Amino acid sequence: MSTEVILSYLDKINGVLWGPLMLFFLLGTGVLFTFRLRFLQVSKIGLAFKQVFKSNDVEGDAEGMSPFQSLSTAIAAQVGTGNLAGVATAIAAGGPGAIFWMWISGFFGMGTIFAEAVLAQQFNEERGGELTGGPAFYIRKGLNNKFLAGFFAVSIVFALGIMGNMVQSNSIAVAVRNVVPIPSLAIGIIIAILSGMVLVGGVSRIGAFTEKVVPFMAAFYILGGLIIIIMNVEQLVPALKMIVYGAFNPRAATGGFIGATVKETLRYGIARGLFSNEAGMGSTPHAHAVAKVKHPVQQGMVSMLGVIVDTGVVCTITALVILTTGAFETGLTGAELTQKGFHLGFSFLGDFGMSFIAICLFFFAFSTIIGWYFFGEQNIKYLFGAKGVKFYRPVVLVGIAVAPLLDVELVWSLADSFNALMVVPNLIALVGLAGLVVKALNDFTEKYENGEL
């Protein structure tokens, strides 16, 4: 069977798996928790920021991470190539109004991600001298469903740990080759070596790496984007108008340049928002499960900030650069559209915009590799215990090394399929265990008001 035939079958399967029904349940879970937790993302947002600053005196070690390290590891996975390519695709296919719906999905996604982090904390455990946890653990112990837990664990190991990281490695190779003529295999081997240097140190080194690199890479990208937006400040209000007005009347917002309907605008905005911040997908809870906190809700609040950074800041910066520079009128899509926006914004510096995006793509994709490897490792521990890691790690590193030589489209399609498969058991668990999340929040609120936390 040829690659083209396999791809056509996978496209049909993914069209069903990632259809309107999946998006409805992902967004619906966020709406459910938003109302059951009494709009926690609004009422407790100040307290969430306090929890992060309060956690600075907690240090990560070989047993677990500090709350900030856990947040950084989660953001490392959330902030990736999707923040550059995904946002651009949403604008190209759904118009500027897609960004409005991306914000909406992010708002409700904060409720979902809070629930994931709380449950991950409640059902974490120690294996091989390290804290570990995630959906497989709360599905097994909370729902008492061994089959769904195993199904989730296998799906995420393939979706993120192996195939997802191969796609990220390929993305880095493409970005580097656009700037420096280096053989693909050499790039893959270098990425694998750099990754191995971080991963071999276990949870303590991963935490130390992400807490240093993630703030730097986010600040670097945000600063570059803000410079362009400020230089085109006269286009900022028109861009915001296009986003808000385009959410309900996409054709009128852009003069009909992008022939999107409200349905397409809604679909692409919600989809790209959820895929970017990963709320409900069951990935980020693995990072929050290993945080050393006194109460599960403390890390739940910290987890919400990941969505703010990912969707509220980084994705918004990308969108505003594309809109204020006029890049969205070029007919490009994906990473090329974002590159065009930064190229136009930094046109007074020649090709600096292209190099800037190449650097950002490298850091975004590399940090995602570290985060996704860690998520996969947690599930290897669930399936095989700590001894399974010594087999998992070499497989991931070899995949990273050879990925720049492979047909990445096939690998990406397979990763998409496994991504959908891991979402289903996670959503079932979240809805089934919603009462525990509400109970945990009430317990935290009472203790916090009594000065016990």
Secondary structure, 3 states (H helix, E strand, C coil): CCHHHHHHHHHHHHHHHCCHHHHHHHHHHHHHHHHHCCCHHHHCHHHHHHHHHHHHHCCCCCCCECHHHHHHHHHHHHCCHHHHHHHHHHHHHHCCHHHHHHHHHHHHHHHHHHHHHHHHHHCCEEECCEEECCHHHHHHHHCCCHHHHHHHHHHHHHHHHHHHHHHHHHHHHHHHHCCCCCCHHHHHHHHHHHHHHHHCCHHHHHHHHHHHHHHHHHHHHHHHHHHHHHHCHHHHHHHHHHHHHHCCCHHHHCCCCCCCCHHHHHHHHHHHHHHHHCCCCCCCHHHHHCECCCCHHHHHHHHHHHHHHHHHHHHHHHHHHHHHCCHHHHCCCHHHHHHHHHHHHCHHHCCHHHHHHHHHHHHHHHHHHHHHHHHHHHHHHHHHCHHHHHHHHHHHHHHHHHHHHCCHHHHHHHHHHHHHHHHHHHHHHHHHCHHHHHHHHHHHHHHHHCCCC
